[in-house]
Amino acid sequence: MPGPQPELGALFYPVYLRGQAYLELRQGAPAATEFQKYTDHKSIAMNSVLAGLAPLGLARAYQLRGDMARAHAAYETFLNNWKAADPDIPVLRQAKAQLMKNIVGQLSPRVRNCRRGQRHSRLRLRG
């Protein structure tokens, strides 16, 4: 049985570039379609050097569409895949920051205010 063929992974380079172009145009649905191809064809895409970045593109595409649940899941997939990477890699730091921003953005205003140092009467400790 033949081993992995790197040239097959090169087939996904235009897919990644199209996905990035759609992100730049703020078109989440077509961007998600392009990045989803990496997930749909894992056996071929695993040979692409860009396969590791595809979940991040997918997360950003879902975010543009307003599908925060899927965006959150895609960010988690990306961060899980990169958990052994150097934490100072800029793309990894950006993904972590965006995920945290999304999480805080989904909290109710009362909880967000508590996170900023403002205390809510119910959160005060008695004693």
ABEGO torsion letter per residue (X at the ends): XBBBBAAAAAAAAAAAAAAAAAAAAGBAAAAAAAAAAAAABAAAAAABAAAAAAAAAAAAAAAAAGBAAAAAAAAAAAAAAAAABBAABAAAAAAAAAAAAAAAAABBAAAAAAAAGBBBAAABBBX
